[in-house]
Amino acid sequence: MSHQPSEDDRTGHPRFAALWEQYAARVQAYATRHVDADTAQDVVAETFLVAWRRLADVPGDPLPWLLVVARNTIANQRRSLYRRGVLNAELNRVAHLVRDGDGPDVDVSERDSLFRALARLTPREREALLLTGWDGLAPDDAAVVAGCSPSTFRKRLSRARQRLTASDPPPDRAPALRPVVAQELS
């Protein structure tokens, strides 16, 4: 169990000041080798914040420990950026799926309603619906693409259709989905 230094223990703590003086530049150099200069500054700040909070856990030879904290901070930032990118890509992909800019006959509010309805589906339900409805695959073929059994796929498809039918717009007024050309995605 780690000892969390009290506010009195940390105020002007000479050990922390010594850590900063001796190792901040080395942690900065390590971080700069792995990320851009601005992010490296954030990594150094986060690393020493962890050191401040866990000062009692910092070993006698602190450099390896500090570099592990820096490496973990960089990894956490990369995972966050990756997750944010995946989420944005998925939202953009779904937005492109329901976009139909070919003519004024498709009411914007209908497309917006369909987009919201598709977005409320789980990714697996949306995939099931789009594999059959947009890509034109039979459920058994779509199951192969989805990597599941035909009966599991049919359950997903049924749930997706039920959830989509239960939400706006009514199916008879929903705009037709059309495939998105690769140039439109860039």
N, C-alpha and C positions, 0 to 999 in steps of 0.2 A: 504494500500500500504506500503510495507516495504521500509525502508531507507537503501540503500546500502552505507556503510561507504566508504568515499574516502580513497585514499592511505594514506593521511596525518592523517586521523582519526585512521587508523588501525596500523600504524607503531609504534611498541612497545606498543601497547594498553594494559594498565594494566589490564583491565577487561578480555581480552582474556587470558593473562598470568595467572590470578587468576583462570579462568575456567579450564585451563589445569592443573594447580597445584592441584586444589581441586577435579576435577572430572575425569581425564584421567584414573586413576586406577580403578574407579568404572565402567566406560564405558568398560574398558578392561575386567573386571570381568564378566560383563553382556555378552559381545560378546563371551568370552571364554566358557560360558555355552551353547552357541548355535552353534558355529563353531569351527574349529580347530585353534590352536594357531597362525599360520601364517595368516590365514584369519582374525582372531580377530584383529591382528595388523592393517590390511588394513581397517577394520571396524572402529577402533578408529581414524585412520588418516582421513578417509572420514567424519566421524562424526564431527571432529573438523575443517575440511575444510569447511563444511557447517556452522558450528558455526562462523567461521571467516568471511565467506561471508555474513552471516545474523546476525551479532553481535547485531544489533539494535533490532532484533526480539527475541533474547534470553530473556526469562522471568526472573524475579527476583529469582525464585526458578528454576534453570536451569537443575537439574538432570532429572526430568521427560521428559523434552523437549529433552535433549541429548540422553536419552534412546530410545525415539520414533525415533529420527534420526538414531540411531544405528539399531533399529529393521527394519526400512524401508530399510536401506542399506543392511542388511542381506537378506531381502526379494527380493530386486532387484538382488542381486548376485545369489540367488537360482533360480529365474526366468531365468536369463541369462544362468546359467548352464543347466537348464531343456531344454530351447529352443535349446541350442547347442547340447545336448544329443539327442533330438528328430530329429534334422536335421541330425546328424551323423548316427543315426539308420536308418532313411529313405534312406540316400545315400547308406549305407551298404546293406539294404534290396534290393534296386533296383540293386545294383551291383551283389548280389547273384542271382537275378532273371535271369539275362542275362548270367551268367557264365555257360559255358558248357565245362567242362574240360575232357570230355570223350574221345576225340580223336583229331588227328591232322587235320581232314577233315574240321573243322570249322576254318575259317580264323580269326585271332585275330582282324584284322581291321573291319571285318563285325560285330563281337560282339561289338566292341567299337562303331561303328556307331549306332547299335541298342540301346546300352546303352544310348548314347547321345540323340537319338530320344525319348526314353522313359522318360528320365530326363526332356526333354522340355515340356512334357505333364503336365497339371495340375494334382494334386493328384487325383481329381475325375475322370478325363479322363483316367489316368493310371489305377485306380481301375476298371473302367468299362471295359477297354480292357483286363485286366488280369483276371477279374472274368469270362468273356466269353471265352477268348482265352486260358487261362492257366488252370483255374479251371473247364472249360467245362460247365458252367452254361448257361441255356437259359436266354435270356434277362429279362423275367418276374421274374425268380428266382433270378437273379443277382440284380434286382431292390429291392427285399426284403432285400437282404444282404446289399446293399448300402443305404437302408433307404429312398428310394425315389419312386415316381410313375414310372410305366413301361414306360410311354411316356417320362418322364424326363430322365430316364436311357437310353432309345434309342437315345435321342438327345446327351447325353454325349458320348455314344459309337460311334455314327456317327462322332462327332467332333474328337474323339480320333483317329478313323481310318483314317479320312481325314488328320489330322496333321501328323500321323505316315507315311502314304503313301506319303505325300509331302516331307518327309525328307529322308535322307540316312539311311540304304541301301534300294535298291529297294526290294519290298516285295518278289519277287521270289528268291532272294539271301540271305534273312535274315535267320540267324540261328534259329533253333527251340528253343522255351523256354521250359524249363523242370522244374517241381516242385523241390524246394530245400528241402532236407531232414533236419529235425530239428537238427541233429548232425552237419551239415555244417554251421549252423548259429552261433554256439557257438565257 
